[in-house]
Amino acid sequence: MSEINIACYILAGYVNLFQSIWEIIIYTQNPPLHSQTPLIQSQYLKNTRGMQVFFKLELLQPPGSFKLRGIGKLCQQQWQQGVRSFVASSGGNAGVAVAYCGMKLEVPTTVFIPASSHPIYIDAIKSYGAQVIVAGTVWDEAHQAAEAFAKEHGAAYIPPFDHPLIWDGHATIIEEVISQGMQIPDAVIVSVGGGGLACGVLQGMHAHGWHHVPLIAVETVGADAFFQSRKAGQRITLSAITSKATSLGAKSVAPRLLQWTHEHDIKNVVVSDLDAEQGSRQFAHDQRMLVELSSGASMSVVYGNHPVIHALGSILVIACGGINTSHFNLMT
């Protein structure tokens, strides 16, 4: 090797070192907005089903759902680039996460939400100081209004699920469970609305050598754009959202999720709203914590002993959370 090549090799090493140091400095000065959440095992399911079922408790994020991981990463990036106002569209939980980020970063935030969403989301968004604008009857219509508003006002548009930085943020779930001692499971279960969580989890799985682990993607009847797209062999748009799990109510999924079907073993499961409610209630009975229907959909697969898990011994369920737990009807 010539002296010039040696010098270039040494210089490249220094560049990588300084880049790593700079990334550490940036991380220290601007730590992520999300929290590390517990990873727990269900003793009940171990005793009754003979399975090792682990729950990643994203319901314990400050705004109540996994959404903070990806949306927090995107909001921080926009803030570091000088953006000083956020605009978002959401069926509920993503808007709450953006409002929370706006509060933490002291950035004025406007969230567009469809009329089909529960008032609990509006109250939560406003509690963090954000403005709420009700637009359309489904998320897709709120999304269009929000994009136009952001363009008109020169604000950063923060989508709820379809952005690479959002997937990067959600991918930290897998990195985190590994750091918490999680061994490679036989399957990972996620709920799917627009597909942001699934895209992030798949990215994290591939980054950490879980290429062979199936992903079980769970939707509810009437909010099953992913399943219908796979069935049709192309990305489709639902004519309407009829599921009560409105936070899963994207009429079409992120194109990246369909690309993942060619790169990873993804098993689709569609459950009823009643299944999702029962799943959330069984989780509450087991773990004494409440989740909304969107999260209950995933829970129903393990508590209902769905055939897709019969041959499995170890399962990781992403307990995505969500703040609309009104179906528990706590007054009775």
C-alpha positions in Angstrom: 0.0 0.0 0.0 1.4 3.4 -1.0 2.0 6.2 1.5 -0.9 8.2 -0.2 -3.3 5.3 0.2 -2.2 4.8 3.9 -2.8 8.5 4.5 -6.2 8.4 2.9 -7.1 5.3 5.0 -6.1 7.1 8.2 -7.9 10.2 7.2 -11.1 8.3 6.5 -10.8 6.7 10.0 -10.6 10.2 11.6 -13.6 11.4 9.5 -15.7 8.4 10.8 -14.5 9.0 14.3 -15.4 12.7 14.2 -18.7 11.9 12.7 -19.5 9.5 15.5 -18.4 12.0 18.1 -20.6 14.7 16.4 -23.6 12.3 16.4 -23.1 11.6 20.1 -23.0 15.4 20.8 -26.2 16.0 18.9 -27.9 13.1 20.6 -26.8 14.4 24.0 -28.0 18.0 23.3 -31.2 16.8 21.7 -32.2 13.5 23.2 -35.2 11.8 21.6 -38.6 12.9 22.7 -39.8 9.3 23.3 -39.3 7.2 26.4 -37.9 3.7 26.8 -40.9 1.5 27.5 -41.1 -1.7 29.5 -41.0 -5.1 28.0 -43.1 -7.6 30.0 -44.1 -11.2 29.7 -47.6 -12.5 30.2 -47.6 -15.1 32.9 -51.3 -15.7 32.2 -50.7 -16.7 28.6 -47.7 -18.8 29.6 -49.9 -20.7 32.1 -53.0 -21.1 29.9 -51.5 -21.3 26.4 -48.0 -22.6 27.1 -46.6 -19.7 25.0 -44.0 -17.1 25.8 -45.8 -13.8 24.9 -44.0 -10.5 25.4 -45.7 -7.1 25.3 -43.7 -4.0 24.4 -45.7 -1.4 26.3 -45.8 1.6 23.9 -49.1 2.7 25.6 -46.8 4.2 28.2 -45.2 6.8 25.9 -46.1 10.3 27.3 -48.8 11.0 24.7 -50.1 7.4 25.0 -48.9 5.6 21.9 -45.9 4.4 19.8 -46.5 7.3 17.5 -44.1 9.5 19.5 -41.1 7.5 18.3 -41.4 8.2 14.6 -43.2 11.5 14.8 -40.8 12.8 17.5 -37.8 12.0 15.3 -39.4 13.8 12.3 -40.4 16.8 14.3 -36.9 17.2 15.9 -35.3 17.0 12.5 -37.6 19.7 11.1 -37.0 21.8 14.2 -33.2 21.5 13.8 -33.6 22.6 10.2 -35.3 25.8 11.4 -38.9 25.0 10.9 -41.0 26.9 13.4 -44.5 25.7 12.8 -46.0 22.2 12.4 -49.1 21.0 10.6 -50.4 17.5 10.9 -53.3 15.3 9.9 -54.5 12.4 12.0 -57.3 10.0 12.9 -56.3 10.6 16.5 -53.1 9.4 18.1 -50.6 10.8 15.6 -52.1 14.2 16.1 -51.7 13.9 19.8 -48.1 12.9 19.3 -47.4 15.9 17.0 -49.1 18.3 19.5 -46.9 16.8 22.3 -43.8 17.4 20.2 -44.9 21.0 19.4 -45.3 21.6 23.1 -41.9 20.1 24.0 -40.1 22.0 21.1 -42.2 25.2 21.6 -43.4 25.1 18.1 -46.9 26.3 17.2 -48.9 23.3 15.9 -52.1 22.8 14.0 -53.7 19.4 13.7 -56.4 18.5 11.1 -58.7 15.7 12.3 -61.7 14.0 10.6 -65.2 14.3 12.0 -65.2 10.5 12.5 -62.6 10.7 15.2 -63.6 10.6 18.9 -63.7 13.9 20.8 -61.2 12.5 23.3 -58.5 13.1 20.6 -59.5 16.7 20.2 -59.3 17.3 23.9 -55.9 15.6 24.1 -54.5 17.6 21.2 -55.7 20.9 22.7 -54.3 20.0 26.1 -50.8 20.3 24.6 -51.6 23.7 23.2 -52.2 22.8 19.6 -55.0 24.2 17.4 -57.5 21.6 16.1 -59.3 21.9 12.7 -62.0 19.3 11.9 -61.8 18.6 8.2 -63.6 15.8 6.2 -65.1 12.6 7.5 -62.1 10.3 7.2 -58.3 10.8 7.6 -57.6 11.0 3.9 -59.7 14.1 3.6 -58.1 15.7 6.7 -54.7 14.8 5.2 -55.5 16.7 1.9 -56.7 19.8 3.9 -53.6 19.7 6.1 -51.2 19.5 3.2 -52.9 22.5 1.5 -52.8 24.5 4.8 -49.1 23.7 5.4 -48.2 24.8 1.9 -50.2 28.0 2.2 -48.6 28.9 5.6 -45.1 27.7 5.0 -45.3 25.1 7.8 -43.7 21.7 8.0 -46.3 19.0 7.3 -45.9 16.0 9.7 -47.7 12.9 8.2 -49.0 10.3 10.5 -47.2 7.2 9.0 -45.8 7.6 5.5 -42.2 9.0 5.9 -38.8 7.4 6.2 -37.8 9.3 9.3 -41.0 8.1 11.0 -40.1 4.5 10.2 -36.6 5.2 11.5 -38.1 6.2 14.8 -40.4 3.2 15.0 -37.5 0.9 14.2 -36.0 1.8 17.6 -38.6 -0.5 19.2 -36.7 -3.6 18.0 -33.3 -2.1 19.0 -34.8 -1.4 22.4 -36.4 -4.9 23.1 -33.0 -6.5 22.2 -31.3 -4.2 24.7 -33.9 -5.4 27.3 -32.9 -9.0 26.8 -35.5 -10.1 24.2 -34.4 -13.3 22.4 -35.4 -13.7 18.7 -39.1 -14.6 18.8 -41.0 -16.9 16.5 -43.2 -14.0 15.3 -43.8 -10.3 15.9 -47.4 -9.0 16.0 -48.4 -5.4 15.1 -51.7 -3.6 14.3 -51.8 -2.0 10.9 -53.6 1.2 9.9 -51.6 3.2 7.4 -48.6 0.9 8.0 -46.1 3.2 9.6 -45.5 1.0 12.7 -45.2 -2.1 10.5 -42.6 -0.4 8.2 -40.6 0.7 11.2 -40.7 -2.6 12.9 -39.7 -4.4 9.7 -36.8 -2.0 9.3 -35.7 -2.7 12.8 -36.0 -6.4 12.4 -33.8 -6.4 9.3 -31.3 -4.1 11.0 -30.8 -6.7 13.8 -30.9 -10.0 11.9 -34.5 -10.9 12.4 -35.0 -11.4 8.6 -36.6 -14.9 9.1 -39.1 -13.9 11.8 -42.6 -13.5 10.4 -44.5 -10.3 11.0 -48.2 -10.8 11.7 -50.1 -7.7 10.5 -53.5 -7.3 12.2 -56.4 -5.1 10.9 -60.0 -4.8 11.7 -62.9 -5.4 9.3 -63.7 -2.1 7.6 -60.2 -0.8 8.1 -58.3 -3.5 6.3 -56.7 -1.7 3.4 -53.5 -3.7 3.6 -55.3 -7.1 3.5 -57.5 -5.9 0.6 -54.4 -4.6 -1.3 -52.6 -7.9 -0.9 -55.8 -9.7 -2.0 -56.1 -7.5 -5.1 -52.4 -7.7 -5.9 -52.1 -3.9 -5.9 -52.5 -1.0 -3.6 -56.2 -0.2 -3.3 -58.2 2.6 -1.6 -61.1 1.6 0.6 -64.4 3.3 -0.3 -65.1 3.9 3.3 -63.9 3.2 6.9 -66.5 1.2 8.7 -64.5 -0.1 11.7 -65.0 1.4 15.1 -61.2 1.3 15.4 -61.0 4.7 13.8 -57.3 5.2 14.5 -56.6 2.3 12.1 -58.8 4.2 9.5 -56.5 4.9 6.6 -58.2 4.2 3.3 -54.9 3.1 1.8 -51.6 2.0 3.2 -48.1 3.3 2.7 -46.6 2.0 -0.6 -43.5 1.0 1.3 -45.5 -1.6 3.3 -46.5 -3.3 0.1 -42.9 -3.4 -1.0 -42.0 -5.1 2.2 -44.3 -8.0 1.2 -41.7 -8.9 -1.4 -38.9 -8.7 1.1 -40.3 -10.3 4.3 -42.8 -13.0 5.4 -45.9 -11.0 6.4 -49.0 -12.8 7.5 -52.3 -10.9 7.3 -55.0 -11.3 9.9 -58.3 -9.4 9.9 -60.4 -9.4 13.1 -63.8 -8.0 14.0 -64.3 -4.9 16.1 -65.7 -7.3 18.8 -62.5 -9.3 18.6 -60.5 -6.2 19.1 -62.6 -5.1 22.1 -62.3 -8.5 23.7 -58.6 -8.4 23.1 -58.3 -5.1 24.9 -60.4 -6.3 27.8 -58.4 -9.5 28.2 -55.2 -7.5 28.2 -56.7 -5.2 30.8 -57.6 -8.2 32.9 -54.2 -9.7 32.5 -52.0 -6.6 32.9 -54.3 -4.1 34.5 -53.7 -1.6 31.7 -56.1 -0.1 29.1 -55.6 0.1 25.4 -57.9 1.2 22.6 -59.5 -1.0 19.9 -56.6 -0.5 17.4 -54.2 -2.1 19.9 -56.8 -4.6 21.1 -56.8 -6.0 17.5 -53.3 -7.3 18.0 -54.1 -8.5 21.5 -57.0 -10.6 20.2 -54.6 -12.8 18.2 -52.8 -14.0 21.3 -55.7 -14.0 23.8 -58.1 -15.5 21.3 -55.5 -18.2 20.3 -55.8 -17.4 16.6 -54.7 -20.3 14.3 -51.9 -18.1 12.9 -50.0 -18.6 16.3 -50.7 -22.3 17.0 -47.2 -23.5 15.9 -45.4 -20.6 17.7 -43.6 -20.8 21.0 -42.4 -17.2 21.5 -44.2 -14.0 20.4 -43.5 -10.3 20.6 -46.6 -8.1 20.6 -46.2 -4.4 20.1 -48.8 -2.9 22.5 -49.2 0.2 20.4 -51.5 1.9 22.9 -53.9 4.7 21.9 -55.8 7.0 24.2 -59.4 6.2 23.1 -60.4 3.7 25.8 -64.0 4.9 26.0 -65.3 1.4 25.0 -64.5 0.2 28.5 -67.4 2.2 29.8 -65.9 2.7 33.2 -69.1 4.0 34.7 -70.7 0.6 34.8 
